[in-house]
């Protein structure tokens, strides 16, 4: 059997895989030659082959029939039904009433083509993607501080050589297990690792120090660290003077956050704050790494900037084996936000309100510059107004499941049901697809070619190892077919993803995320190419900031953000903090992993983690059914006792829909800059679940 080298369909590590396909079965092994994972895979990666031949696969288009049920149709009928819905909405309500929701799981080619489709074929400003729920706060903070957003501005291998690391709101032991070998190597070499998290996660168990902060107090902790750095003369004064701007305002803000007051706000002991600051400052190499914990909040950008301030005060960005970075979540979370799915961006990470960017894309797309729409609403704002006058009335969804993944999910489901037309492209009948008027069966990761961009900015190749089932089309084919059905096919004559990538190269030329010098052949030869890579003779850029920052002044920028309370804090009616996250066995909304028997066996149902003291106060034991309520509604879970969780906090994974949906509970309060919803903290209470009826 031929071995095909490709990459995992799950997280942003994009672990290398060696695939063999025979007799409609695909065998998965780790690719030992790929430097990020060197053959290691997590359980989700090892079992990914089961998805390709799963009996739940969608293999024929579906349309909503006269009796309200989804029934099989031909591709011609389905595309025509979608096109008629789009045209009807445009005629009645205007072009902006047709919306597109994309995904950080789409390849670079598909993300680029989806953005082009929205702006050229539909001419709508109403496009955004589910990365708005993942990386938007980190991206906004990095752009403001450094002038560029790349999750890790250095290869992941540098983590092993850092003498000290502060990891904030991340649990890679469960979310991206192959990354843990770098933290393990760092600790084995005598390195210091502090993990800030309300839970004593599997990652926190490996740390030198666990900083068990109260949910929503992330910026306060950062300022406590910065206060110690200033007080104890640990700031890298030469670096701050030579390479940054804005420090004096941040120093003034930090003066108000002495460790005693920070301990009262965060629950983290003063001694632990001081030790972390000193260990970071005295290390020859150090890193500050953040993830969704501080970022998925209504203060997410400010939280991320507060930790950027710590890294800049220590002189880390651009230093060997050091820096500030964020752990990208989705498989193509990096590339997915670079090529035009975000409502305010054009390919190459260009701003849509930049006249030069608009002129460049107008030339590439062969359209008038004023034909390119301006920015529309962010993802949740678009979902919140679905079906309303002035809102989106026909929606196209590619690669995401907002009926489960969006905050206030029950409300979002109700909004989806109000649409005139809902078109969903997916490979399983997700909770969102089940509400659709048209469902288009799409190819999976190992059934199509394309590229993704990893957590470290390395552009890699996904390769086809098997043909899609009969009746299934790739997203590239689907988008080109929709453009044809709308009479806009002239600008969408692509024979496949390779041709899309060639146009993407030109579209990104000269942009912040410049792919002009990257080709599929070059990726094959070099095992991946780091962007920016502006020309064929450019070596790519594994490490950023060594020679400066792409800001107007060439300096990194401190930001004197002020710690603020969460949009919703506990009170007498809802006395607990609720926070959400992921489990080892599942991924995102669970559309894929809840169909893999080995993964379901590890985590068969939705759970809520409760500290034993809190459980005792409520008369709860391990395995009991319990109802968790917030101001958005309620959901039911199985109790799991967790000694490493703060007693004032409950944790719920967000991989399930229905009555076990964590996002029925979460708060849609948005960050004013990134428009990120506040997934990570809201007020909640525990209630006894209603007894389950017993049949006799």
BATOR-765786 format. One record per residue (C-alpha): y, z, x; residue in three letters. Coordinates in steps of 0.02 Angstrom, whole numbers, plus 50000, padded with zeros to 5 digits. Example, Ala and Ser with C-alpha at 12.3 -4.5 7.8 and 13.67 -1.06 7.14 Angstrom:
<rs>
<<49775,50390,50615>,ALA>;
<<49947,50357,50684>,SER>;
</rs>
This chain:
<rs>
<<50000,50000,50000>,UNK>;
<<50176,49962,50058>,UNK>;
<<50282,50115,50096>,UNK>;
<<50459,50103,50028>,UNK>;
<<50593,50215,50102>,UNK>;
<<50713,50281,49970>,UNK>;
<<50801,50440,49914>,UNK>;
<<50774,50579,49788>,UNK>;
<<50846,50560,49611>,UNK>;
<<50912,50739,49605>,UNK>;
<<51041,50833,49709>,UNK>;
<<51173,50774,49833>,UNK>;
<<51064,50804,49986>,UNK>;
<<50982,50639,49936>,UNK>;
<<50827,50687,50035>,UNK>;
<<50735,50541,50112>,UNK>;
<<50574,50491,50024>,UNK>;
<<50427,50378,50065>,UNK>;
<<50362,50298,49906>,UNK>;
<<50200,50207,49872>,UNK>;
<<50169,50124,49704>,UNK>;
<<49997,50067,49644>,UNK>;
<<49916,50051,49473>,UNK>;
<<50074,50108,49381>,UNK>;
<<50079,50271,49481>,UNK>;
<<50205,50315,49615>,UNK>;
<<50160,50434,49757>,UNK>;
<<50304,50531,49835>,UNK>;
<<50310,50597,50013>,UNK>;
<<50455,50657,50119>,UNK>;
<<50531,50536,50243>,UNK>;
<<50517,50622,50411>,UNK>;
<<50638,50498,50489>,UNK>;
<<50784,50543,50377>,UNK>;
<<50885,50674,50472>,UNK>;
<<50945,50777,50324>,UNK>;
<<50774,50835,50264>,UNK>;
<<50653,50772,50399>,UNK>;
<<50512,50758,50273>,UNK>;
<<50548,50917,50174>,UNK>;
<<50568,50906,49985>,UNK>;
<<50590,51035,49848>,UNK>;
<<50471,51045,49701>,UNK>;
<<50583,50932,49598>,UNK>;
<<50576,50798,49731>,UNK>;
<<50387,50812,49754>,UNK>;
<<50359,50788,49567>,UNK>;
<<50490,50651,49539>,UNK>;
<<50359,50514,49533>,UNK>;
<<50294,50584,49367>,UNK>;
<<50455,50527,49282>,UNK>;
<<50421,50342,49313>,UNK>;
<<50264,50330,49208>,UNK>;
<<50305,50468,49084>,UNK>;
<<50249,50432,48905>,UNK>;
<<50423,50479,48841>,UNK>;
<<50503,50333,48932>,UNK>;
<<50615,50224,48826>,UNK>;
<<50552,50046,48840>,UNK>;
<<50639,49957,48697>,UNK>;
<<50816,49965,48628>,UNK>;
<<50842,50072,48474>,UNK>;
<<50971,50054,48336>,UNK>;
<<51015,50167,48192>,UNK>;
<<50932,50094,48038>,UNK>;
<<50981,50093,47855>,UNK>;
<<50893,50259,47824>,UNK>;
<<50982,50342,47968>,UNK>;
<<50835,50335,48088>,UNK>;
<<50827,50254,48259>,UNK>;
<<50715,50101,48250>,UNK>;
<<50660,49975,48383>,UNK>;
<<50764,49818,48405>,UNK>;
<<50782,49671,48523>,UNK>;
<<50905,49674,48667>,UNK>;
<<51008,49539,48582>,UNK>;
<<51021,49640,48422>,UNK>;
<<51063,49801,48515>,UNK>;
<<51198,49723,48624>,UNK>;
<<51271,49633,48473>,UNK>;
<<51272,49797,48374>,UNK>;
<<51363,49883,48518>,UNK>;
<<51487,49741,48537>,UNK>;
<<51525,49737,48351>,UNK>;
<<51556,49924,48353>,UNK>;
<<51674,49907,48502>,UNK>;
<<51771,49761,48427>,UNK>;
<<51786,49845,48258>,UNK>;
<<51858,50003,48333>,UNK>;
<<51977,49904,48442>,UNK>;
<<52041,49806,48293>,UNK>;
<<52064,49960,48183>,UNK>;
<<52123,50089,48310>,UNK>;
<<52171,50003,48472>,UNK>;
<<52086,49981,48640>,UNK>;
<<52109,50163,48691>,UNK>;
<<51997,50215,48544>,UNK>;
<<51845,50149,48640>,UNK>;
<<51788,50271,48774>,UNK>;
<<51666,50275,48919>,UNK>;
<<51580,50428,48992>,UNK>;
<<51493,50405,49159>,UNK>;
<<51396,50512,49280>,UNK>;
<<51382,50576,49457>,UNK>;
<<51199,50522,49451>,UNK>;
<<51244,50336,49448>,UNK>;
<<51232,50237,49608>,UNK>;
<<51393,50179,49692>,UNK>;
<<51367,50006,49622>,UNK>;
<<51345,50068,49444>,UNK>;
<<51491,50190,49456>,UNK>;
<<51602,50050,49520>,UNK>;
<<51544,49927,49388>,UNK>;
<<51566,50054,49248>,UNK>;
<<51747,50085,49301>,UNK>;
<<51780,49899,49311>,UNK>;
<<51696,49872,49142>,UNK>;
<<51808,50001,49059>,UNK>;
<<51968,49932,49133>,UNK>;
<<51931,49745,49133>,UNK>;
<<51809,49712,48990>,UNK>;
<<51869,49851,48873>,UNK>;
<<52046,49873,48943>,UNK>;
<<52039,50056,48895>,UNK>;
<<52112,50208,48984>,UNK>;
<<51978,50315,48901>,UNK>;
<<51852,50335,49042>,UNK>;
<<51794,50490,49133>,UNK>;
<<51630,50560,49197>,UNK>;
<<51525,50717,49205>,UNK>;
<<51583,50754,49382>,UNK>;
<<51735,50825,49293>,UNK>;
<<51615,50969,49254>,UNK>;
<<51553,50981,49434>,UNK>;
<<51664,50935,49581>,UNK>;
<<51838,50908,49508>,UNK>;
<<51913,51075,49563>,UNK>;
<<51848,51059,49741>,UNK>;
<<51905,50879,49749>,UNK>;
<<52081,50922,49691>,UNK>;
<<52093,51067,49814>,UNK>;
<<52032,50964,49962>,UNK>;
<<52151,50822,49922>,UNK>;
<<52298,50942,49913>,UNK>;
<<52253,51035,50072>,UNK>;
<<52180,50899,50184>,UNK>;
<<52235,50735,50104>,UNK>;
<<52054,50683,50078>,UNK>;
<<51905,50741,49976>,UNK>;
<<51735,50733,50057>,UNK>;
<<51617,50874,50008>,UNK>;
<<51565,50913,50187>,UNK>;
<<51680,50837,50318>,UNK>;
<<51540,50857,50445>,UNK>;
<<51351,50827,50448>,UNK>;
<<51242,50961,50369>,UNK>;
<<51158,50989,50538>,UNK>;
<<51319,51072,50599>,UNK>;
<<51281,51219,50484>,UNK>;
<<51141,51276,50600>,UNK>;
<<51263,51289,50746>,UNK>;
<<51397,51392,50659>,UNK>;
<<51401,51571,50724>,UNK>;
<<51472,51638,50560>,UNK>;
<<51471,51570,50383>,UNK>;
<<51549,51627,50220>,UNK>;
<<51457,51547,50073>,UNK>;
<<51546,51572,49906>,UNK>;
<<51466,51544,49736>,UNK>;
<<51319,51441,49798>,UNK>;
<<51131,51465,49786>,UNK>;
<<51055,51322,49888>,UNK>;
<<50888,51413,49898>,UNK>;
<<50863,51357,49718>,UNK>;
<<50985,51213,49695>,UNK>;
<<50950,51117,49857>,UNK>;
<<50808,51205,49949>,UNK>;
<<50792,51083,50097>,UNK>;
<<50969,51133,50148>,UNK>;
<<50910,51311,50178>,UNK>;
<<50825,51265,50341>,UNK>;
<<50997,51247,50419>,UNK>;
<<51050,51420,50360>,UNK>;
<<50882,51487,50421>,UNK>;
<<50911,51410,50593>,UNK>;
<<51086,51484,50594>,UNK>;
<<51020,51658,50556>,UNK>;
<<50876,51643,50681>,UNK>;
<<51003,51603,50816>,UNK>;
<<51090,51769,50778>,UNK>;
<<51220,51698,50661>,UNK>;
<<51313,51796,50528>,UNK>;
<<51299,51740,50346>,UNK>;
<<51397,51818,50204>,UNK>;
<<51358,51761,50026>,UNK>;
<<51484,51798,49888>,UNK>;
<<51400,51793,49717>,UNK>;
<<51388,51908,49565>,UNK>;
<<51198,51888,49578>,UNK>;
<<51086,51936,49723>,UNK>;
<<51011,51762,49723>,UNK>;
<<50871,51697,49832>,UNK>;
<<51007,51637,49950>,UNK>;
<<51095,51806,49952>,UNK>;
<<50928,51886,49997>,UNK>;
<<50933,51792,50163>,UNK>;
<<51112,51842,50205>,UNK>;
<<51181,51971,50326>,UNK>;
<<51299,52030,50189>,UNK>;
<<51297,52004,50001>,UNK>;
<<51471,52017,49926>,UNK>;
<<51432,52053,49743>,UNK>;
<<51601,52009,49668>,UNK>;
<<51647,52021,49485>,UNK>;
<<51647,51850,49397>,UNK>;
<<51821,51775,49400>,UNK>;
<<51884,51875,49550>,UNK>;
<<51855,51740,49681>,UNK>;
<<52036,51712,49733>,UNK>;
<<52065,51900,49748>,UNK>;
<<51920,51912,49871>,UNK>;
<<51991,51768,49973>,UNK>;
<<52159,51853,49983>,UNK>;
<<52076,52016,50034>,UNK>;
<<51997,51924,50180>,UNK>;
<<52162,51842,50224>,UNK>;
<<52252,52010,50216>,UNK>;
<<52131,52080,50346>,UNK>;
<<52153,51928,50457>,UNK>;
<<52343,51950,50456>,UNK>;
<<52340,52140,50469>,UNK>;
<<52219,52142,50616>,UNK>;
<<52301,51997,50709>,UNK>;
<<52150,51884,50687>,UNK>;
<<52245,51729,50630>,UNK>;
<<52232,51579,50748>,UNK>;
<<52419,51570,50774>,UNK>;
<<52415,51420,50890>,UNK>;
<<52314,51317,50766>,UNK>;
<<52423,51369,50619>,UNK>;
<<52580,51322,50714>,UNK>;
<<52516,51156,50781>,UNK>;
<<52409,51089,50638>,UNK>;
<<52464,51164,50472>,UNK>;
<<52614,51195,50359>,UNK>;
<<52654,51322,50225>,UNK>;
<<52578,51476,50305>,UNK>;
<<52726,51595,50284>,UNK>;
<<52719,51587,50094>,UNK>;
<<52532,51622,50099>,UNK>;
<<52558,51766,50221>,UNK>;
<<52682,51843,50098>,UNK>;
<<52559,51828,49954>,UNK>;
<<52417,51902,50058>,UNK>;
<<52522,52055,50099>,UNK>;
<<52503,52115,49919>,UNK>;
<<52312,52110,49923>,UNK>;
<<52262,52257,50030>,UNK>;
<<52073,52287,50035>,UNK>;
<<52079,52442,49925>,UNK>;
<<52158,52347,49780>,UNK>;
<<52041,52200,49809>,UNK>;
<<51891,52316,49800>,UNK>;
<<51950,52378,49630>,UNK>;
<<51968,52200,49565>,UNK>;
<<51812,52123,49642>,UNK>;
<<51693,52269,49662>,UNK>;
<<51665,52218,49844>,UNK>;
<<51681,52368,49963>,UNK>;
<<51829,52369,50083>,UNK>;
<<51711,52386,50230>,UNK>;
<<51618,52227,50182>,UNK>;
<<51781,52131,50163>,UNK>;
<<51840,52188,50334>,UNK>;
<<51672,52153,50418>,UNK>;
<<51666,51976,50346>,UNK>;
<<51844,51938,50404>,UNK>;
<<51811,52005,50579>,UNK>;
<<51645,51916,50600>,UNK>;
<<51721,51750,50547>,UNK>;
<<51870,51773,50663>,UNK>;
<<51772,51825,50816>,UNK>;
<<51644,51685,50804>,UNK>;
<<51663,51536,50920>,UNK>;
<<51616,51425,50772>,UNK>;
<<51628,51468,50588>,UNK>;
<<51625,51390,50415>,UNK>;
<<51690,51431,50242>,UNK>;
<<51585,51344,50110>,UNK>;
<<51614,51350,49923>,UNK>;
<<51521,51283,49771>,UNK>;
<<51526,51292,49583>,UNK>;
<<51545,51482,49574>,UNK>;
<<51732,51487,49611>,UNK>;
<<51763,51307,49558>,UNK>;
<<51697,51299,49379>,UNK>;
<<51837,51406,49313>,UNK>;
<<52005,51380,49229>,UNK>;
<<52077,51436,49398>,UNK>;
<<51954,51331,49498>,UNK>;
<<52080,51235,49603>,UNK>;
<<52176,51393,49647>,UNK>;
<<52013,51480,49692>,UNK>;
<<51959,51339,49807>,UNK>;
<<52132,51331,49888>,UNK>;
<<52125,51519,49920>,UNK>;
<<51967,51493,50025>,UNK>;
<<52045,51341,50109>,UNK>;
<<52185,51460,50161>,UNK>;
<<52056,51574,50245>,UNK>;
<<51980,51427,50339>,UNK>;
<<52150,51364,50397>,UNK>;
<<52206,51537,50452>,UNK>;
<<52049,51545,50559>,UNK>;
<<52083,51371,50631>,UNK>;
<<51916,51300,50572>,UNK>;
<<51945,51124,50502>,UNK>;
<<51922,50997,50641>,UNK>;
<<51844,51123,50762>,UNK>;
<<51669,51093,50830>,UNK>;
<<51529,51160,50718>,UNK>;
<<51662,51234,50604>,UNK>;
<<51765,51193,50451>,UNK>;
<<51787,51206,50264>,UNK>;
<<51670,51116,50145>,UNK>;
<<51603,51114,49969>,UNK>;
<<51421,51089,49920>,UNK>;
<<51420,50935,49808>,UNK>;
<<51302,50952,49660>,UNK>;
<<51245,50789,49579>,UNK>;
<<51143,50657,49668>,UNK>;
<<51292,50541,49691>,UNK>;
<<51426,50669,49654>,UNK>;
<<51523,50609,49806>,UNK>;
<<51512,50421,49779>,UNK>;
<<51524,50443,49591>,UNK>;
<<51702,50508,49606>,UNK>;
<<51759,50380,49734>,UNK>;
<<51741,50216,49641>,UNK>;
<<51835,50225,49478>,UNK>;
<<51741,50329,49350>,UNK>;
<<51875,50463,49349>,UNK>;
<<52011,50420,49227>,UNK>;
<<52149,50442,49356>,UNK>;
<<52066,50347,49499>,UNK>;
<<52028,50171,49557>,UNK>;
<<51894,50121,49684>,UNK>;
<<51915,50184,49861>,UNK>;
<<51979,50349,49795>,UNK>;
<<52145,50269,49752>,UNK>;
<<52263,50345,49624>,UNK>;
<<52279,50240,49467>,UNK>;
<<52467,50272,49461>,UNK>;
<<52493,50203,49638>,UNK>;
<<52574,50030,49623>,UNK>;
<<52494,49970,49786>,UNK>;
<<52322,50024,49724>,UNK>;
<<52345,49935,49559>,UNK>;
<<52403,49777,49647>,UNK>;
<<52252,49780,49763>,UNK>;
<<52127,49800,49620>,UNK>;
<<52216,49668,49517>,UNK>;
<<52182,49544,49657>,UNK>;
<<52000,49596,49675>,UNK>;
<<51969,49589,49487>,UNK>;
<<52075,49434,49459>,UNK>;
<<52178,49515,49322>,UNK>;
<<52363,49546,49296>,UNK>;
<<52419,49712,49370>,UNK>;
<<52492,49770,49204>,UNK>;
<<52324,49734,49120>,UNK>;
<<52246,49881,49212>,UNK>;
<<52263,50033,49097>,UNK>;
<<52345,50195,49151>,UNK>;
<<52252,50362,49156>,UNK>;
<<52177,50431,48997>,UNK>;
<<52105,50601,48952>,UNK>;
<<51983,50704,49055>,UNK>;
<<51801,50719,49001>,UNK>;
<<51811,50874,48892>,UNK>;
<<51978,50825,48817>,UNK>;
<<51903,50658,48768>,UNK>;
<<51747,50740,48695>,UNK>;
<<51849,50871,48602>,UNK>;
<<51942,50736,48503>,UNK>;
<<51800,50616,48467>,UNK>;
<<51816,50538,48295>,UNK>;
<<51993,50602,48267>,UNK>;
<<52145,50495,48234>,UNK>;
<<52215,50455,48405>,UNK>;
<<52052,50501,48490>,UNK>;
<<51902,50399,48545>,UNK>;
<<51806,50329,48398>,UNK>;
<<51674,50226,48489>,UNK>;
<<51594,50298,48646>,UNK>;
<<51480,50225,48780>,UNK>;
<<51379,50352,48881>,UNK>;
<<51289,50312,49044>,UNK>;
<<51180,50436,49136>,UNK>;
<<51239,50599,49060>,UNK>;
<<51196,50716,48916>,UNK>;
<<51355,50799,48852>,UNK>;
<<51268,50868,48698>,UNK>;
<<51191,50994,48819>,UNK>;
<<51303,50990,48973>,UNK>;
<<51477,51004,48896>,UNK>;
<<51556,51174,48861>,UNK>;
<<51561,51228,48680>,UNK>;
<<51414,51111,48661>,UNK>;
<<51383,51135,48475>,UNK>;
<<51562,51079,48442>,UNK>;
<<51536,50928,48555>,UNK>;
<<51377,50881,48461>,UNK>;
<<51475,50888,48298>,UNK>;
<<51609,50777,48374>,UNK>;
<<51479,50651,48434>,UNK>;
<<51414,50638,48256>,UNK>;
<<51588,50589,48195>,UNK>;
<<51597,50431,48300>,UNK>;
<<51601,50260,48221>,UNK>;
<<51482,50199,48356>,UNK>;
<<51392,50293,48495>,UNK>;
<<51303,50189,48627>,UNK>;
<<51193,50279,48755>,UNK>;
<<51102,50205,48904>,UNK>;
<<50963,50319,48966>,UNK>;
<<50780,50320,49013>,UNK>;
<<50730,50464,48898>,UNK>;
<<50789,50507,48723>,UNK>;
<<50906,50647,48775>,UNK>;
<<50992,50759,48650>,UNK>;
<<51143,50642,48661>,UNK>;
<<51039,50484,48644>,UNK>;
<<50958,50557,48488>,UNK>;
<<51130,50555,48405>,UNK>;
<<51168,50375,48455>,UNK>;
<<51187,50219,48349>,UNK>;
<<51125,50111,48493>,UNK>;
<<51007,50170,48631>,UNK>;
<<50982,50056,48782>,UNK>;
<<50829,50090,48891>,UNK>;
<<50882,50099,49074>,UNK>;
<<50788,50086,49237>,UNK>;
<<50758,50240,49343>,UNK>;
<<50796,50281,49525>,UNK>;
<<50641,50201,49602>,UNK>;
<<50650,50046,49491>,UNK>;
<<50815,49976,49556>,UNK>;
<<50913,49949,49716>,UNK>;
<<51080,50027,49759>,UNK>;
<<51172,50152,49867>,UNK>;
<<51224,50333,49850>,UNK>;
<<51338,50442,49955>,UNK>;
<<51268,50608,50011>,UNK>;
<<51343,50781,50021>,UNK>;
<<51401,50742,50199>,UNK>;
<<51481,50573,50161>,UNK>;
<<51334,50469,50223>,UNK>;
<<51307,50309,50122>,UNK>;
<<51120,50280,50102>,UNK>;
<<51007,50154,50015>,UNK>;
<<50898,50181,49865>,UNK>;
<<50763,50047,49863>,UNK>;
<<50657,49980,49723>,UNK>;
<<50477,50035,49739>,UNK>;
<<50417,49979,49567>,UNK>;
<<50473,49862,49431>,UNK>;
<<50546,49940,49274>,UNK>;
<<50428,49939,49124>,UNK>;
<<50437,49781,49018>,UNK>;
<<50588,49789,48904>,UNK>;
<<50690,49901,49020>,UNK>;
<<50848,49841,49108>,UNK>;
<<50953,49911,49249>,UNK>;
<<51125,49980,49211>,UNK>;
<<51201,49834,49308>,UNK>;
<<51111,49712,49192>,UNK>;
<<51162,49815,49040>,UNK>;
<<51346,49816,49086>,UNK>;
<<51346,49630,49124>,UNK>;
<<51257,49598,48958>,UNK>;
<<51385,49702,48863>,UNK>;
<<51527,49609,48949>,UNK>;
<<51447,49444,48895>,UNK>;
<<51427,49505,48716>,UNK>;
<<51612,49549,48715>,UNK>;
<<51661,49378,48781>,UNK>;
<<51714,49452,48949>,UNK>;
<<51567,49395,49053>,UNK>;
<<51666,49286,49175>,UNK>;
<<51711,49433,49287>,UNK>;
<<51538,49511,49274>,UNK>;
<<51426,49375,49346>,UNK>;
<<51322,49485,49460>,UNK>;
<<51142,49440,49501>,UNK>;
<<51108,49620,49550>,UNK>;
<<51172,49777,49636>,UNK>;
<<51188,49692,49806>,UNK>;
<<51323,49576,49739>,UNK>;
<<51411,49722,49656>,UNK>;
<<51414,49814,49823>,UNK>;
<<51497,49666,49908>,UNK>;
<<51638,49672,49781>,UNK>;
<<51646,49862,49799>,UNK>;
<<51673,49841,49986>,UNK>;
<<51826,49734,49954>,UNK>;
<<51887,49848,49814>,UNK>;
<<51884,50000,49930>,UNK>;
<<51961,49911,50080>,UNK>;
<<52110,50011,50142>,UNK>;
<<52078,50156,50024>,UNK>;
<<52044,50337,50069>,UNK>;
<<51858,50309,50042>,UNK>;
<<51848,50144,50135>,UNK>;
<<51676,50060,50128>,UNK>;
<<51735,49890,50192>,UNK>;
<<51634,49902,50353>,UNK>;
<<51473,49958,50268>,UNK>;
<<51337,49834,50220>,UNK>;
<<51162,49859,50153>,UNK>;
<<51092,49783,50314>,UNK>;
<<51192,49905,50419>,UNK>;
<<51134,50052,50316>,UNK>;
<<50954,49995,50345>,UNK>;
<<50981,49980,50533>,UNK>;
<<51074,50145,50556>,UNK>;
<<50991,50254,50425>,UNK>;
<<51155,50274,50333>,UNK>;
<<51340,50254,50374>,UNK>;
<<51476,50386,50355>,UNK>;
<<51637,50338,50269>,UNK>;
<<51777,50300,50301>,UNK>;
<<51714,50144,50388>,UNK>;
<<51850,50011,50377>,UNK>;
<<51770,49871,50478>,UNK>;
<<51604,49804,50540>,UNK>;
<<51639,49865,50717>,UNK>;
<<51691,50040,50661>,UNK>;
<<51559,50173,50699>,UNK>;
<<51586,50269,50537>,UNK>;
<<51658,50445,50527>,UNK>;
<<51530,50587,50530>,UNK>;
<<51666,50716,50564>,UNK>;
<<51841,50721,50495>,UNK>;
<<52002,50805,50554>,UNK>;
<<51971,50807,50741>,UNK>;
<<52131,50709,50773>,UNK>;
<<52233,50761,50621>,UNK>;
<<52239,50760,50432>,UNK>;
<<52276,50610,50319>,UNK>;
<<52429,50695,50243>,UNK>;
<<52609,50631,50255>,UNK>;
<<52646,50754,50396>,UNK>;
<<52475,50742,50480>,UNK>;
<<52455,50930,50452>,UNK>;
<<52341,51026,50335>,UNK>;
<<52430,51121,50198>,UNK>;
<<52418,51303,50149>,UNK>;
<<52448,51340,49964>,UNK>;
<<52520,51506,49905>,UNK>;
<<52416,51512,49746>,UNK>;
<<52414,51677,49654>,UNK>;
<<52252,51756,49592>,UNK>;
<<52246,51752,49402>,UNK>;
<<52130,51823,49271>,UNK>;
<<52000,51715,49187>,UNK>;
<<52049,51635,49023>,UNK>;
<<51937,51761,48935>,UNK>;
<<51896,51937,48996>,UNK>;
<<51777,52066,48925>,UNK>;
<<51839,52181,48786>,UNK>;
<<51765,52301,48658>,UNK>;
<<51694,52160,48552>,UNK>;
<<51624,52060,48698>,UNK>;
<<51602,52185,48841>,UNK>;
<<51502,52080,48966>,UNK>;
<<51535,51941,49088>,UNK>;
<<51428,51786,49057>,UNK>;
<<51399,51667,49201>,UNK>;
<<51289,51512,49208>,UNK>;
<<51195,51413,49339>,UNK>;
<<51034,51327,49389>,UNK>;
<<50852,51371,49421>,UNK>;
<<50739,51304,49557>,UNK>;
<<50625,51210,49437>,UNK>;
<<50757,51120,49334>,UNK>;
<<50906,51007,49355>,UNK>;
<<51067,50986,49255>,UNK>;
<<51033,50967,49066>,UNK>;
<<50845,50958,49096>,UNK>;
<<50824,50782,49023>,UNK>;
<<50710,50741,49170>,UNK>;
<<50637,50906,49229>,UNK>;
<<50592,50973,49057>,UNK>;
<<50468,50828,49048>,UNK>;
<<50375,50868,49209>,UNK>;
<<50226,50984,49177>,UNK>;
<<50230,51067,49348>,UNK>;
<<50414,51111,49326>,UNK>;
<<50396,51170,49147>,UNK>;
<<50254,51280,49205>,UNK>;
<<50374,51369,49322>,UNK>;
<<50515,51387,49196>,UNK>;
<<50452,51351,49020>,UNK>;
<<50598,51416,48917>,UNK>;
<<50778,51473,48922>,UNK>;
<<50803,51647,48994>,UNK>;
<<50944,51772,49014>,UNK>;
<<50948,51882,49169>,UNK>;
<<50996,52062,49129>,UNK>;
<<51012,52211,49245>,UNK>;
<<50883,52347,49203>,UNK>;
<<51021,52475,49166>,UNK>;
<<51103,52357,49042>,UNK>;
<<50934,52316,48965>,UNK>;
<<50896,52501,48943>,UNK>;
<<51062,52530,48853>,UNK>;
<<51013,52392,48731>,UNK>;
<<50831,52444,48715>,UNK>;
<<50770,52283,48795>,UNK>;
<<50618,52252,48902>,UNK>;
<<50557,52107,49008>,UNK>;
<<50506,51962,48895>,UNK>;
<<50599,52020,48739>,UNK>;
<<50692,51892,48635>,UNK>;
<<50879,51925,48631>,UNK>;
<<51032,51843,48556>,UNK>;
<<51184,51817,48667>,UNK>;
<<51350,51792,48577>,UNK>;
<<51524,51735,48632>,UNK>;
<<51677,51680,48536>,UNK>;
<<51602,51504,48526>,UNK>;
<<51438,51554,48445>,UNK>;
<<51268,51622,48489>,UNK>;
<<51105,51569,48571>,UNK>;
<<50935,51649,48597>,UNK>;
<<50844,51684,48761>,UNK>;
<<50697,51773,48837>,UNK>;
<<50748,51927,48938>,UNK>;
<<50717,51927,49126>,UNK>;
<<50759,52090,49214>,UNK>;
<<50859,52062,49374>,UNK>;
<<50896,52210,49486>,UNK>;
<<51009,52103,49596>,UNK>;
<<51131,52062,49456>,UNK>;
<<51289,52161,49422>,UNK>;
<<51261,52279,49273>,UNK>;
<<51417,52210,49187>,UNK>;
<<51357,52029,49199>,UNK>;
<<51223,51920,49119>,UNK>;
<<51164,51754,49189>,UNK>;
<<51098,51606,49090>,UNK>;
<<51035,51439,49161>,UNK>;
<<51104,51285,49072>,UNK>;
<<50951,51171,49073>,UNK>;
<<50905,51185,48888>,UNK>;
<<50976,51122,48725>,UNK>;
<<50952,51187,48548>,UNK>;
<<50952,51375,48518>,UNK>;
<<50929,51405,48705>,UNK>;
<<51086,51310,48754>,UNK>;
<<51196,51408,48875>,UNK>;
<<51338,51288,48840>,UNK>;
<<51344,51338,48657>,UNK>;
<<51426,51492,48730>,UNK>;
<<51537,51432,48872>,UNK>;
<<51726,51424,48865>,UNK>;
<<51812,51253,48865>,UNK>;
<<51973,51326,48939>,UNK>;
<<52028,51199,49071>,UNK>;
<<52100,51211,49245>,UNK>;
<<52278,51142,49233>,UNK>;
<<52253,51027,49382>,UNK>;
<<52070,50974,49386>,UNK>;
<<52036,50991,49198>,UNK>;
<<51876,51082,49244>,UNK>;
<<51806,51191,49102>,UNK>;
<<51773,51375,49132>,UNK>;
<<51584,51371,49140>,UNK>;
<<51564,51515,49260>,UNK>;
<<51643,51659,49165>,UNK>;
<<51674,51712,48985>,UNK>;
<<51657,51868,48879>,UNK>;
<<51490,51899,48792>,UNK>;
<<51384,52028,48704>,UNK>;
<<51197,52057,48685>,UNK>;
<<51121,52069,48512>,UNK>;
<<50946,52091,48448>,UNK>;
<<50870,51923,48404>,UNK>;
<<50813,51895,48226>,UNK>;
<<50624,51923,48210>,UNK>;
<<50519,51766,48216>,UNK>;
<<50429,51737,48049>,UNK>;
<<50240,51755,48061>,UNK>;
<<50134,51640,47955>,UNK>;
<<49991,51724,47860>,UNK>;
</rs>
